[in-house]
Amino acid sequence: MSELIHRLGPESEPRAHLWWRRAAEQGHGQARQIHVDHLERTDGPEAVLAWHEDQCANNRWHRHTAADLYVQEGRTREAVALLADSAEDDVDTHLKLGKLLLDCGRDDEAVEWLTKAALDLPGYTGRSAVQTLFDAGRDGAALESLAAATDRNGKAAKVAAQLLEGVDRKTEAVDWWRLAASTDDPDSWDLLQYARSLAEIGELPEAVLWYQRSIEAGERRTFEAVEPWEEQLLASQGKSAADLTRWRLTYAATTELLGKPLRRWSAPLEEKLAWLFELVERGHPSAMTYAISRLCGAGREQEALEWALARAEQGDDRAPREVAELYEKAGELDQALLWWERSAQETSFGRAGHSAGGRALRDAGRLQEAVTWFRRATEAGDVDLLWATVELYERVDRRGEALTWLWQLAVRGWPFCVRLTADLLERNGKGQEARQLRLYGWEPDGSTAPAWPAPSPA
């Protein structure tokens, strides 16, 4: 706000605050805070409270804020009355009243309101209400609310389990996870959590069965979650170290993160490569990168390049960028550019090929070419490169071209173009034009607009 007034001049402040107040009364969060800060600074805390009171009738945020201000002034009875009069079926107000009464030491009355708020389960307000009951030592009321919620909605069982684990009642939580996992169509995550809860209380044989069910349901996170107990779980089934390795590799094949299981696998390099090559054939998204990394780490760069080239000729979507990176590392930048162009034109990675080629050209000091590659990547949708492309235009002394390009992007609906243009003008000694652009924008023909007055609210 202060920055806006600084730009427009102090005479604009009253008009600006009229707009902020209107936006605040329409519910805009930032405008509310700006208007409150302005009221407190100019008219004092009483004016802030009066404004909230005026807006209380149909707005919960104003009611709750007015109640908070009453409490700050020690006017607890008025705060409770304001909230109670508007509570009706508003669970957020029930929760606020319950917490306020708890703070006053009126626990029995607080429990009544918190129990009403718990009817929102499995929603956030209901969870907060039950957590507050546990925190207040009213475990009985909390458990009754959880049981009632689960009767109304089976999904509340998951929430009940999570809340009970949060207050270190893990044995009871297992029963609720069982309910969540035993529905007609259980979520794979619920199956995993039930298995985990069983393992945590030492019920390993049963945990194994539920871990297996979660895997069969497609829960890819199972293998990672089971890691703390994997050896005990497999031992309980009479499995060997080789079985444990297969377990880990099965998990790895479902994720893009192959590094950790590869490091923990004590097999010879050729066996690891054979496994990675098999994953590549099955379309694994990162196995090629890991295979090439291990070939290069063993000094077999030429073999890695020949294999990647063969994969590219077979139509592997990932191969062209791997070939490009291998050529770049070998110091053959022009060959790398050919493959990044192919990656950009022929694979699903698209603009990433132009981005990578542009960065390589920039790092090699070939800035004029880098501008072209960055611009192509940016225009294909890589917004993150917008700043870097403008910077490159400036470094190669093509500022006029950059300004025209930014305006063309703005016409096409791109964000940040006005700001980038103003920054570029400012860095090149055109501060007045930059200020004019920030304040008033462009004309349809791309010229900086003259000053124009903002309308006042009716």
Salt bridges, closest charged atoms under 4 A:
GLU3 OE2 - ARG7 NH2 2.61
GLU13 OE2 - HIS17 NE2 3.33
GLU13 OE2 - ARG41 NH2 3.99
GLU25 OE2 - ARG21 NE 2.82
ASP68 OD1 - LYS96 NZ 2.88
GLU73 OE1 - ARG75 NH1 2.91
GLU78 OE1 - ARG75 NH2 2.81
ASP90 OD1 - ARG60 NH1 2.99
ASP92 OD2 - ARG60 NH1 2.98
ASP108 OD1 - ARG138 NH2 2.80
GLU109 OE1 - ARG106 NE 2.87
ASP139 OD2 - ARG169 NH1 2.55
GLU165 OE2 - ARG196 NH2 2.85
GLU172 OE1 - ARG169 NE 2.57
ASP175 OD1 - ARG178 NH1 2.92
ASP190 OD1 - LYS158 NZ 3.34
GLU200 OE1 - LYS170 NZ 3.97
GLU200 OE1 - ARG196 NH1 3.11
GLU219 OE2 - ARG221 NE 2.54
GLU227 OE2 - LYS260 NZ 3.01
GLU227 OE2 - ARG264 NH1 3.14
GLU230 OE2 - ARG248 NH2 2.76
GLU230 OE2 - ARG264 NH2 2.98
ASP243 OD1 - ARG246 NH2 2.45
GLU270 OE2 - ARG300 NH1 2.73
GLU278 OE2 - ARG282 NH1 3.38
GLU281 OE2 - ARG311 NH1 2.94
GLU303 OE1 - ARG300 NE 2.84
GLU313 OE2 - ARG342 NH1 3.38
ASP316 OD2 - ARG311 NH2 2.96
ASP316 OD1 - ARG318 NH2 3.34
ASP334 OD1 - ARG366 NH2 2.97
GLU341 OE1 - HIS354 NE2 3.12
GLU341 OE2 - ARG376 NH2 2.90
GLU346 OE1 - ARG342 NE 3.13
ASP363 OD1 - ARG362 NE 3.65
GLU369 OE2 - ARG366 NE 2.82
GLU379 OE2 - ARG375 NE 2.93
GLU394 OE1 - ARG427 NH2 2.90
ASP397 OD1 - ARG399 NH1 2.23
GLU401 OE2 - ARG398 NH2 2.89
ASP423 OD1 - ARG438 NH2 2.62
GLU426 OE1 - ARG438 NH2 3.20
